[in-house]
Amino acid sequence: MEFRDVGEFGFIRRIQRGCLVRPDGVALAIGDDAAAFAVPGGELALVTTDLLVERVHFLRGAASPEDLGHKALAVNLSDIAAMGGTAREAFVSIAVPGDCPVEDVDGIYRGMRALAGEFEVNILGGDTTGSRADLVINVAVVGAVREQEMLRRDGARPGDWIFLSGGVGDSRAGLHLVVEGLPADDDGLRALLRAHHRPRPHMAEGRFLARSGAVRAAIDVSDGLSADLAHVAEASGVGICIAANRLPLSKHLAAFCRRFGFDPVAYGLAGGEDYVLAGAADPAKAPALARQFEARFRRPLYFIGEMTGDGRMTLVQDGKQRPLPSGGWDHFPGK
């Protein structure tokens, strides 16, 4: 059996077995956006890490070093946000090819430091090593959350309203411009490119949702909306029904899809790397949550469907119900 036959998430399920040998104090192990364990003071520590590899996650030269540094930290902060936590410390490890200009590495750290400063996150250390070919960046972030406020993937119930804290699909459109070498020749395309290179982790939104008492499950949209909601559905033992006409799709994405002949709904469902928050809210509390969210952030909390009890993954579009396209990112797709 080859690794691609197992796939990324099959691999995660395989390595879960036997990893937890001292369960005392561990609130959440492998399988969510971050691990959580008890620390003195009544809080849970949150720990997450993400690895960015040249030619897999990014193309050197397609974005500025500052953009790359920003994104390397942002994807980790987004995991902490998905748990409802506050990010505190970061550790950066980097493998650098010998021919990489030192100015590029300086720029990567400038991008990280700027974002870390915005969210009062310390960069406390890490490791530096050489690489024979590709640039590799690994960031680990430590955060904290009160146990009663922590958001997980496994709390959704049938009837819960599915929410999004922001729009989806823009990052995938920006990635298309990068991969195809297309010029960002108008403001709309530049906005899509910026969404891909400079995602904004929804840290304040995550804390707000965690404190609300209305949210039962959450995840950040990193692999693609349909894929990430499928993780919530699997962990919670529920199904999903999404209304295509409720997806928050930007005017820039709509213009991009018209210009290049793509389906904006497909981009919204399977794009990935939007780093907004998705999840399930108690339907009795959801309307008040939406009002409070809009008052706090001056934009809507989008409700795009509901969790169901039938275990099915469905999309309602043009009055018809069909299976929800699976889509999304998998590092080890099957043959």
C-alpha positions as CSV (number, residue, x, y, z in Angstrom):
1,M,0.0,0.0,0.0
2,E,1.3,3.4,-0.9
3,F,0.9,6.6,1.1
4,R,-1.5,8.0,-1.5
5,D,-3.8,5.1,-1.0
6,V,-4.2,6.0,2.6
7,G,-4.6,9.8,2.1
8,E,-3.9,12.6,4.5
9,F,-6.9,12.0,6.8
10,G,-6.6,8.2,6.7
11,F,-3.0,8.7,7.8
12,I,-4.1,10.9,10.7
13,R,-6.5,8.2,11.8
14,R,-3.7,5.6,11.6
15,I,-1.2,7.5,13.8
16,Q,-3.8,8.4,16.5
17,R,-3.6,4.9,17.9
18,G,-1.2,4.6,20.7
19,C,-0.1,8.3,20.8
20,L,-1.9,9.1,24.0
21,V,-0.1,7.2,26.8
22,R,-0.7,9.6,29.6
23,P,-4.2,10.9,29.3
24,D,-4.4,12.8,32.6
25,G,-5.0,16.5,31.8
26,V,-5.4,16.0,28.1
27,A,-8.7,17.5,26.9
28,L,-8.2,17.0,23.2
29,A,-5.6,15.0,21.3
30,I,-5.0,14.4,17.6
31,G,-7.9,15.1,15.3
32,D,-9.0,18.7,15.7
33,D,-7.6,22.1,14.8
34,A,-5.4,22.1,17.9
35,A,-4.5,19.9,20.8
36,A,-5.6,21.0,24.3
37,F,-4.3,20.1,27.7
38,A,-4.7,21.5,31.2
39,V,-2.3,24.0,32.7
40,P,-2.3,25.7,36.1
41,G,-4.9,28.5,36.4
42,G,-7.9,26.7,35.1
43,E,-7.2,27.2,31.4
44,L,-6.4,24.7,28.6
45,A,-3.2,25.2,26.6
46,L,-3.8,25.0,22.8
47,V,-1.0,23.9,20.6
48,T,-1.0,23.8,16.8
49,T,1.6,23.5,14.1
50,D,1.6,23.8,10.3
51,L,4.3,23.1,7.7
52,L,4.7,25.0,4.4
53,V,6.8,23.4,1.7
54,E,8.0,25.1,-1.4
55,R,6.3,23.7,-4.6
56,V,3.6,22.1,-2.4
57,H,2.2,25.1,-0.6
58,F,3.8,28.0,-2.3
59,L,6.0,28.9,-5.2
60,R,9.1,31.0,-4.3
61,G,8.9,34.3,-6.3
62,A,5.1,34.1,-6.8
63,A,4.6,36.1,-3.6
64,S,6.8,38.5,-1.6
65,P,8.8,37.1,1.3
66,E,6.7,39.3,3.6
67,D,3.5,37.7,2.2
68,L,5.0,34.2,2.8
69,G,5.9,35.0,6.4
70,H,2.5,36.5,7.0
71,K,0.7,33.4,5.7
72,A,3.0,30.9,7.5
73,L,1.9,32.4,10.8
74,A,-1.7,33.2,9.8
75,V,-2.6,29.6,9.1
76,N,-1.6,28.7,12.7
77,L,-3.4,31.6,14.3
78,S,-6.5,30.5,12.4
79,D,-6.3,27.1,14.1
80,I,-6.3,28.8,17.5
81,A,-9.2,31.0,16.4
82,A,-11.2,27.9,15.4
83,M,-10.8,26.6,19.0
84,G,-12.0,29.9,20.4
85,G,-8.6,30.6,21.9
86,T,-6.1,33.4,22.3
87,A,-2.8,32.9,20.7
88,R,0.2,33.7,22.9
89,E,3.6,32.3,21.7
90,A,5.0,31.1,18.4
91,F,8.0,29.0,17.4
92,V,9.4,29.1,13.9
93,S,11.6,26.4,12.3
94,I,12.9,27.0,8.8
95,A,15.0,24.9,6.3
96,V,16.8,27.2,3.9
97,P,18.5,26.3,0.6
98,G,22.0,27.6,0.3
99,D,21.2,29.7,-2.7
100,C,18.3,31.5,-1.0
101,P,19.0,35.2,-0.6
102,V,19.3,36.2,3.0
103,E,17.1,39.2,2.2
104,D,14.3,36.8,1.4
105,V,14.6,35.1,4.8
106,D,14.7,38.6,6.4
107,G,11.5,39.4,4.6
108,I,9.8,36.2,5.8
109,Y,10.5,37.1,9.4
110,R,9.3,40.7,8.8
111,G,6.0,39.4,7.6
112,M,5.7,37.1,10.6
113,R,6.7,39.8,13.1
114,A,4.2,42.3,11.7
115,L,1.3,39.8,12.1
116,A,2.5,38.6,15.4
117,G,2.6,42.2,16.7
118,E,-1.0,42.7,15.6
119,F,-2.2,39.9,17.8
120,E,0.3,40.3,20.6
121,V,2.0,37.0,19.9
122,N,5.6,36.4,20.9
123,I,8.0,34.6,18.6
124,L,10.1,32.8,21.2
125,G,12.4,30.6,19.1
126,G,12.5,27.6,16.8
127,D,15.3,26.0,14.7
128,T,17.1,26.8,11.5
129,T,18.7,24.2,9.2
130,G,19.8,23.8,5.6
131,S,17.9,22.3,2.7
132,R,19.2,20.8,-0.4
133,A,16.5,22.1,-2.7
134,D,13.3,23.6,-1.3
135,L,12.4,26.2,1.3
136,V,10.5,24.7,4.3
137,I,8.8,26.8,7.0
138,N,7.2,25.2,10.1
139,V,5.4,27.4,12.7
140,A,4.0,26.2,16.0
141,V,1.7,28.4,18.0
142,V,0.7,28.0,21.7
143,G,-2.5,29.5,22.9
144,A,-5.0,29.2,25.7
145,V,-8.8,28.9,26.2
146,R,-11.1,28.3,29.2
147,E,-12.3,24.7,29.1
148,Q,-16.0,25.7,29.1
149,E,-15.5,28.0,26.1
150,M,-13.3,25.7,23.9
151,L,-14.8,25.1,20.4
152,R,-14.5,21.6,19.0
153,R,-15.5,19.8,15.9
154,D,-17.7,17.1,17.6
155,G,-20.5,19.2,19.2
156,A,-22.9,19.8,16.3
157,R,-26.4,18.5,16.6
158,P,-29.2,17.9,14.0
159,G,-31.0,21.1,13.4
160,D,-28.1,23.4,14.2
161,W,-27.6,26.3,11.8
162,I,-24.3,26.2,9.8
163,F,-22.5,29.5,9.9
164,L,-19.6,31.2,8.2
165,S,-17.7,34.2,9.6
166,G,-16.7,35.5,6.2
167,G,-16.7,34.8,2.5
168,V,-15.3,31.8,0.7
169,G,-13.7,31.1,-2.7
170,D,-11.5,34.3,-3.0
171,S,-8.3,32.5,-2.1
172,R,-8.8,29.8,-4.7
173,A,-9.3,32.4,-7.3
174,G,-6.1,34.1,-6.3
175,L,-4.3,30.8,-6.4
176,H,-5.5,30.3,-10.0
177,L,-3.9,33.6,-11.0
178,V,-0.6,32.5,-9.4
179,V,-0.6,29.0,-10.9
180,E,-1.6,30.2,-14.4
181,G,0.7,33.2,-14.4
182,L,-2.2,35.5,-15.1
183,P,-1.8,39.3,-14.4
184,A,-3.9,40.9,-11.7
185,D,-4.8,43.7,-14.0
186,D,-7.7,45.2,-12.1
187,D,-8.7,46.0,-8.5
188,G,-10.9,42.9,-8.2
189,L,-8.2,40.5,-9.3
190,R,-5.7,42.2,-7.0
191,A,-8.2,41.7,-4.1
192,L,-8.4,38.0,-4.9
193,L,-4.6,37.7,-5.1
194,R,-4.4,39.5,-1.7
195,A,-6.9,37.1,-0.2
196,H,-4.6,34.2,-1.2
197,H,-1.3,35.7,-0.1
198,R,-2.5,37.6,3.0
199,P,-5.3,35.7,4.7
200,R,-6.7,37.3,7.9
201,P,-7.1,34.9,10.8
202,H,-10.4,35.5,12.5
203,M,-9.0,35.7,16.0
204,A,-11.5,38.2,17.5
205,E,-14.3,36.4,15.8
206,G,-13.3,33.1,17.3
207,R,-13.2,34.5,20.8
208,F,-16.6,36.2,20.3
209,L,-18.1,33.0,19.1
210,A,-16.6,31.0,21.9
211,R,-17.9,33.3,24.6
212,S,-21.4,33.5,23.1
213,G,-22.6,30.2,24.4
214,A,-24.4,29.7,21.1
215,V,-21.8,27.8,19.1
216,R,-21.6,24.1,19.4
217,A,-18.9,23.2,16.9
218,A,-16.3,25.1,14.8
219,I,-13.5,24.7,12.3
220,D,-11.4,27.0,10.1
221,V,-11.9,26.8,6.4
222,S,-8.4,25.7,5.3
223,D,-9.0,22.6,3.1
224,G,-12.2,23.9,1.5
225,L,-15.7,24.5,2.9
226,S,-17.3,21.2,1.9
227,A,-14.2,19.2,3.1
228,D,-14.0,21.1,6.4
229,L,-17.7,20.8,7.2
230,A,-17.4,17.1,6.4
231,H,-14.8,16.9,9.2
232,V,-17.3,18.5,11.6
233,A,-20.1,16.2,10.4
234,E,-18.0,13.1,10.8
235,A,-16.8,14.1,14.3
236,S,-20.3,15.0,15.4
237,G,-22.2,12.1,13.7
238,V,-24.5,14.4,11.7
239,G,-25.3,15.3,8.1
240,I,-25.1,18.6,6.3
241,C,-27.4,20.5,4.0
242,I,-26.1,23.7,2.4
243,A,-28.1,26.2,0.4
244,A,-26.0,27.4,-2.5
245,N,-27.8,30.8,-2.7
246,R,-26.7,31.5,0.9
247,L,-23.0,31.1,0.3
248,P,-21.2,34.4,0.9
249,L,-19.4,34.9,-2.5
250,S,-17.7,38.2,-3.1
251,K,-18.4,40.5,-6.1
252,H,-14.7,40.0,-7.0
253,L,-15.1,36.2,-7.2
254,A,-18.3,36.6,-9.3
255,A,-16.5,38.8,-11.8
256,F,-13.5,36.5,-11.9
257,C,-15.7,33.5,-12.6
258,R,-17.6,35.3,-15.3
259,R,-14.3,36.4,-16.9
260,F,-12.6,32.9,-16.8
261,G,-15.7,30.7,-17.1
262,F,-15.8,29.1,-13.6
263,D,-18.7,28.3,-11.3
264,P,-18.6,30.6,-8.3
265,V,-20.5,28.1,-6.1
266,A,-17.9,25.4,-6.9
267,Y,-15.1,27.8,-5.9
268,G,-16.9,28.7,-2.7
269,L,-17.4,25.0,-1.7
270,A,-14.0,23.6,-2.7
271,G,-11.6,26.5,-2.6
272,G,-9.7,26.2,0.6
273,E,-7.3,28.6,2.4
274,D,-10.0,31.2,3.1
275,Y,-9.3,30.9,6.9
276,V,-12.7,32.1,7.9
277,L,-14.6,30.1,10.6
278,A,-17.4,27.7,10.0
279,G,-19.5,25.7,12.4
280,A,-22.8,24.9,14.0
281,A,-24.9,27.2,16.2
282,D,-27.9,26.4,18.4
283,P,-30.9,27.4,16.3
284,A,-32.6,28.9,19.4
285,K,-29.7,31.3,19.9
286,A,-28.6,31.8,16.3
287,P,-30.7,34.9,15.5
288,A,-29.4,36.8,18.6
289,L,-25.9,35.6,17.8
290,A,-26.2,37.1,14.3
291,R,-27.4,40.4,15.6
292,Q,-24.6,40.6,18.2
293,F,-21.9,39.5,15.6
294,E,-23.0,42.2,13.2
295,A,-23.0,44.9,15.9
296,R,-19.5,43.9,17.0
297,F,-17.9,43.3,13.6
298,R,-20.0,45.5,11.2
299,R,-20.6,42.6,8.9
300,P,-22.9,39.6,8.8
301,L,-22.5,36.2,10.3
302,Y,-23.7,34.1,7.4
303,F,-26.0,31.2,7.9
304,I,-25.7,28.8,4.9
305,G,-27.7,25.7,5.9
306,E,-28.2,23.2,8.7
307,M,-26.9,20.1,10.3
308,T,-29.2,17.1,9.7
309,G,-29.8,13.7,11.3
310,D,-29.6,11.6,8.2
311,G,-25.8,11.6,7.8
312,R,-26.1,12.8,4.2
313,M,-24.0,15.6,2.7
314,T,-26.3,17.6,0.4
315,L,-26.4,20.9,-1.5
316,V,-29.7,22.6,-2.5
317,Q,-29.2,24.6,-5.7
318,D,-31.9,25.9,-8.1
319,G,-34.6,24.1,-6.2
320,K,-32.9,20.7,-6.5
321,Q,-31.1,18.7,-3.8
322,R,-27.9,16.8,-4.8
323,P,-24.9,15.3,-3.1
324,L,-22.5,18.0,-1.8
325,P,-19.4,18.0,-3.9
326,S,-16.5,16.6,-1.8
327,G,-13.8,18.8,-3.2
328,G,-11.1,20.5,-1.1
329,W,-7.4,19.9,-0.5
330,D,-5.8,16.5,0.3
331,H,-2.0,16.2,0.4
332,F,-2.2,12.6,-0.5
333,P,-5.1,12.0,-2.9
334,G,-5.9,8.5,-3.9
335,K,-5.3,7.1,-7.3
